[in-house]
Amino acid sequence: MSAPLLLTFNPGSSTIKIGIYSVLDSAASRIGHGLIDLRHQPLRLHLVHSDGTNDILLKAAITDDLHEVLDETLGWLAAHFSLDDLVCVGHRVVHGGDRFGGPVAIDDAALAAIATLVPLAPLHQPQSVRLIRAIRHLRPHLLQTASFDTAFHRTQTDLVRRFAIPRQLFDQGIKRYGFHGLSYQFVTGQLALQFPNLSHGKVIAAHLGSGASLCALDAGVSRDSSMGFSTLDGIPMATRCGTLDAGVVLHLLDQRALGIKQVEAMLYEQSGLLGVSGLSADSRELLASERPEAREALDLFAFRIAGETARLAATLGGLDSFVFTAGIGEHQPEVRAAICGRLAWLGIELDPDANGVNARVISSARSRVTVVVLPTDEEQIIANQAVAVHLREEIRS
């Protein structure tokens, strides 16, 4: 008898990452993965499985409900995996608000609550809702679960989460939530496994990818983060602005007479590295460019990360280690060196050779703060949580 299978969906603003897992003895083991990039047509499914890799052109057109895309994708997955054994689909959902403090089985009430949070994460939340509804349409009796990026940060105090605005707004949900929680949860677990002496201390983890944020961890517990009410906040990102004086938004709406949707598109899709450089949102292209605007965008990125690190260290009351993760954090020594160079006053000193080869520990023996590079795996956390919910639902039934 073959082992049960589960799928995970990790949607970005324009991509869908798919994980395929075998479930054995309550543990989820990855046996394949896929990626669909919704920005390019015809759509292409990049699928990795035990027999190799396939780049599959999809015939389905992108529709608002994604039914055709998901139906064709499941068909291709069935050619390589026994989807008759599929017991669960787990979804990454960026925003859980104050309602969701952990993974849940998705019923009508949960889906409705997830949908109400779309305005708080307009790039990501709609994709999750579409995917959940599409799977419901195609496989109405299949268990679906939601894992929330905000849940990991529920340990932050009200003092940290509060804005200095009228008190009743906090009670209505206008507060700092924090994001990238699935990534930080995985990194925290890996830190405990690989560097247990560090995991008990004061740690700042930097998830640096297209979306980017920092998290202050005390003995593995989230105490503060750079992202707040929305995924716009904190450090500059590929196309998102990071922290911005609210007066700028008021000025754009009033004095420049821009519409709300224009401002939203500017802050989410036209700012960050792309906006400052005028060239690209990809830090690799900026590193390869000789244009001064490209250098300035990267300098601003490092400058803001260093400044936010200082703020988070104040929350922690010290700093024992710094962790780089996600695409930029794991693979770009130049960016790491620029950030750490601005943090030398904290006692951070890199080993250039270790940094250059993306070693696990990249700080020198003289560094007062240990600097570590750890790959992240959000899909594994989604899979682990989906298995836990599946088992819980089985017991209930």
Long-range contacts (C-beta under 8 A, 24 or more apart in sequence): 2-82, 2-85, 3-85, 4-85, 4-86, 4-87, 4-88, 5-81, 5-82, 5-83, 5-85, 5-86, 5-87, 6-86, 6-87, 6-88, 6-89, 6-90, 6-383, 6-386, 6-387, 6-390, 7-77, 7-86, 7-88, 7-89, 7-90, 8-89, 8-90, 8-91, 8-92, 8-379, 8-382, 8-383, 8-386, 9-89, 9-90, 9-91, 9-92, 9-128, 9-131, 10-92, 10-378, 10-379, 10-382, 11-91, 11-92, 11-124, 11-127, 11-128, 11-131, 12-123, 12-124, 12-127, 12-210, 12-211, 13-123, 13-124, 13-127, 13-268, 14-38, 14-39, 15-39, 16-127, 16-131, 17-379, 18-73, 18-77, 19-379, 19-380, 19-382, 19-383, 20-49, 20-77, 20-81, 21-383, 23-87, 23-387, 23-390, 26-387, 26-388, 26-391, 27-387, 28-380, 28-383, 28-384, 28-386, 28-387, 30-379, 30-380, 30-383, 31-81, 32-80, 32-81, 33-379, 34-73, 34-77, 36-69, 36-73, 38-62, 43-69, 45-73, 45-76, 47-76, 47-77, 47-80, 49-80, 49-81, 50-80, 51-80, 64-130, 65-130, 65-133, 65-134, 65-137, 66-130, 66-131, 66-134, 67-134, 67-137, 67-138, 69-134, 70-131, 70-134, 70-135, 70-138, 71-138, 74-138, 86-139, 86-142, 87-142, 87-143, 87-390, 88-142, 88-143, 88-144, 88-145, 88-386, 88-387, 88-389, 88-390, 89-135, 89-139, 89-142, 89-143, 89-144, 89-145, 89-386, 90-144, 90-145, 90-146, 90-147, 90-382, 90-383, 90-385, 90-386, 90-389, 91-128, 91-131, 91-132, 91-144, 91-145, 91-146, 91-147, 91-382, 92-128, 92-147, 92-149, 92-182, 92-378, 92-379, 92-382, 93-125, 93-128, 93-146, 93-147, 93-148, 93-149, 94-121, 94-124, 94-125, 94-128, 94-148, 94-149, 94-150, 94-179, 94-231, 95-120, 95-121, 95-124, 95-125, 95-148, 95-149, 95-150, 95-177, 95-179, 96-146, 96-148, 96-149, 96-150, 96-151, 97-150, 97-173, 97-177, 98-173, 100-146, 100-148, 100-150, 100-151, 101-151, 101-154, 102-148, 102-151, 102-385, 103-145, 103-146, 103-147, 103-148, 103-151, 103-385, 103-386, 103-388, 103-389, 104-145, 104-146, 104-389, 105-143, 105-144, 105-145, 105-389, 105-392, 105-393, 106-132, 106-144, 106-145, 106-146, 110-146, 114-146, 120-177, 120-229, 120-230, 121-230, 121-231, 122-264, 122-268, 123-231, 123-268, 124-231, 143-389, 143-390, 143-393, 145-385, 145-386, 145-389, 145-390, 147-182, 147-381, 147-382, 147-385, 147-386, 148-181, 149-179, 149-180, 149-181, 149-182, 150-177, 150-178, 150-179, 150-181, 151-181, 152-178, 152-181, 152-182, 152-184, 152-185, 152-222, 153-177, 153-178, 153-179, 153-181, 153-215, 153-222, 153-225, 154-222, 155-221, 155-222, 155-223, 156-222, 156-223, 156-224, 156-225, 157-223, 160-223, 160-224, 160-315, 163-228, 163-229, 174-229, 175-228, 175-229, 176-225, 176-227, 176-228, 176-229, 176-233, 177-227, 177-228, 177-229, 178-213, 178-215, 178-222, 178-225, 178-227, 178-228, 179-211, 179-213, 179-225, 179-227, 179-231, 180-207, 180-211, 180-213, 180-215, 180-225, 180-227, 181-222, 182-378, 182-381, 182-382, 183-207, 183-325, 183-326, 183-376, 183-378, 183-381, 184-215, 184-217, 184-222, 185-381, 186-376, 186-377, 186-378, 186-380, 186-381, 187-323, 187-325, 187-374, 187-376, 188-217, 188-220, 190-374, 190-375, 191-220, 191-323, 191-372, 191-374, 192-220, 194-360, 194-374, 195-321, 195-370, 195-372, 198-320, 198-321, 198-370, 198-372, 201-320, 201-321, 202-313, 202-316, 202-317, 202-318, 202-319, 202-320, 202-321, 203-319, 203-320, 203-321, 203-322, 203-323, 204-309, 204-312, 204-313, 204-316, 204-319, 204-321, 204-322, 204-323, 205-322, 205-323, 205-325, 206-305, 206-309, 206-322, 206-323, 206-324, 206-325, 206-329, 206-339, 207-325, 207-326, 207-329, 207-376, 208-305, 208-324, 208-325, 208-326, 208-327, 208-328, 208-329, 208-335, 209-238, 209-326, 209-327, 209-328, 209-329, 210-237, 210-238, 210-239, 210-281, 210-327, 211-237, 211-238, 211-240, 212-236, 212-237, 212-238, 212-305, 212-326, 212-328, 214-305, 214-308, 214-309, 214-312, 215-312, 216-312, 216-313, 216-315, 216-316, 218-316, 223-315, 223-316, 224-311, 224-312, 224-315, 224-316, 225-312, 226-308, 226-312, 232-267, 232-268, 234-308, 235-301, 235-304, 235-305, 235-308, 236-271, 236-272, 236-273, 236-276, 236-297, 236-300, 236-301, 236-304, 237-272, 237-273, 238-272, 238-273, 238-274, 238-281, 238-282, 238-283, 239-268, 239-269, 239-270, 239-271, 239-272, 239-273, 239-274, 239-275, 239-281, 240-267, 240-268, 240-271, 240-272, 241-267, 241-271, 241-272, 241-275, 242-272, 242-304, 243-304, 273-297, 273-298, 273-301, 276-300, 283-328, 283-332, 283-335, 284-332, 287-332, 287-334, 287-335, 298-335, 298-338, 299-338, 301-335, 301-338, 302-335, 302-338, 302-339, 302-341, 302-342, 303-342, 305-339, 305-342, 306-339, 306-342, 306-343, 309-339, 309-343, 309-346, 310-343, 310-346, 313-346, 319-346, 319-369, 320-369, 320-370, 321-369, 321-370, 321-371, 321-372, 322-348, 322-369, 322-370, 322-371, 322-372, 323-371, 323-372, 323-373, 323-374, 324-362, 324-371, 324-372, 324-373, 324-374, 325-373, 325-374, 325-375, 325-376, 326-376, 329-373, 330-358, 330-373, 330-374, 330-375, 330-376, 331-358, 333-358, 336-362, 336-371, 336-373, 340-371, 343-369
